[in-house]
Amino acid sequence: MIDTLAKVFLNTEKTYQKEALMLVKREGQYRPISTAEFSQRVRNISAGLRALGLKREDKLIILSENRPEWVMVDLAAICLGAVTVPIYTSLTPQQIRYIINDSEARFVVCSSPEMWAKLEVIKPELPLVVRYIMIEDLAPAGVLPLKEVEKEGEKENQQKPEEFEKIALSIGPDDLATIIYTSGTTGVPKGAMLSHYNLVSNVLALRSVIEFTNKDTALSFLPLSHVLERMCTFAWIYVGATIAYAESVDTVAQNLVEARPTIMVSVPRLFDKFYARVIDNVLSSSSLKKKIFFWALKVGRKHAQKKINKERISFWLKFRYRLAYKLVFSKIVEKTGGRVRFFVSGGAPLSRDIAEFFYAMGILVIEGYGLTETSPVIAVNRLEDFRFGSVGKIVPGVEVRIAPDGEIWARGPNVMKGYFKKEAETREAFEDGWFKTGDIGYLDKDGYLVITDRKKDIIVTAGGKNVAPQPIENTLKTSPYIANAVVVGNHRKFVSALIVPDFDKLEIYARENNITFANRQELIGRPEIYEFYMTEVDRLTPHLASYEKIKKITLLDRDFEIEAGEMTPTLKVRRKIVEDRYRNLIDSMYAE
């Protein structure tokens, strides 16, 4: 029985020998890494770490961008019984210092001189760290290049060929595999302790409801520090699927075309941007092309609805859809590489409009739901059983209860062991054996889970009405002119919004309408721009109840930033920080 991540690795190296288990961009083109090479490198790194003194239950930090070596180091440490602690590369040196010290890490692996620069300034404040290792070869004094670790490991494996497997098979399903620090939209990060079986159970549950095989290729670009990408990586390895690594978030569009994946996991922000880019291209095209596009979209939506409702599709509709696909959709699908079977969206709510737009073109985006603490998937839509606007049905083995106040509680083999060294916070997170997610939602009559919002984010107006800001914000962000939005109005008479314009598109609009401006601040201060955005907000939100309607807006001259603490590394807005930072602007919207 496969019940540990070590057994996942051992099974894959025996069962799925292939020329391209991984694809990595080198010298301008994707090159394969075979199962044999991957397996040997994991074994050598593991033996090398063992020779350097990494022991069972020791903590090892990984501070690196997505790359094959990230996964190799992760599995090498895990197969030793050590515990890996991933850190987002976007974090500041002070945030990195906190995680290294709080996790009591003894080994730190970083990717490059750029990441080492963050470590070097805090090195004197890391008393427990005994070894620094760099994946790239240009390691400074006192830092060991990974290839040296591998060389030492190769010798170890030659002298003790049975040792790796002996240790790997001694690991139990309840043993700690990783500590993942929640990026946290509020407060100090907490280290969620996930066991081997927490993650393996989620892999097995996902595999039982969604088909993915060794014939699939997945594009990896969501940071491996994110629990969703990490668990999915274990899932792809479990079935021997090929993993292609995007060079960066900025090159995803290009890498999609080059790697031609069948699956990709993402957060909604990528789908929002893809949608905005398509609409932007359409709006800037000729009137004939616009007419053809919106005709095709109308046909695509009708065709999609028939498929969802499992209704008979007439010959005439099939014919029109084939024509729409040939004239319009095929050109858009080509930009994804042309082979995509499905996309996965997680980490934040996906706008229903965006999901329906993709499905009209023949691309299914399945939305799921979970948290770091649940390894992560609690619910997911299936390829043949999905409902847009929901996060799907509960995965096998997991139970969900809706508390009296609407909070979602979960129980199952995927739920964490607790927060590292934080017993009070762990006790607070559970009630009668149920993990309290902090999300508000409900199960519909057919068993699909619908998320309303984060419990702590619900706005209660001065009139006592509850307003969920996230669905409204997701709707606003479907506008090509809106890059970001935060809805406010807690204990206020009405709801307002902070809006970050998409300045590239706004500046084009201003020039086309002879609106002069010297800089962004002047542009967003123009009354006609304010009116334009209010009209756009009203256009997008006719479905809102009167108490949910956005009565006023404030335009901001820059987007929220990770470095400024306004967003988490997974691009979620830290609402409290944003509201505190823009308190004066918010107050001015409510001045009598």
DACORGI-V846467 format. One line per field, one symbol per residue. ss: DSSP state (2 for helix, 1 for strand, 0 for the rest). A space follows every 50 residues. Layout:
ss: ???
//
This chain:
ss: 00002222222222200000011111001111102222222222222222 20000000111110000222222222220000111110000022222222 22200011110022222222002220000011110000000001122222 22222222200022222222000001111110000000001111122222 22222222200000001111000000222222222222200111100022 22222222200011110222222222222222200022222222222222 22222222000000222222222222222222220000000111100000 02222222220000111111122201111100000000000011000011 11000011111000000110002222222110011111111110000111 11112220110000011022222222000001111111000000111111 10222222222200000002222220222222222222220000022201 111111000000000010000010222222202222222000
//
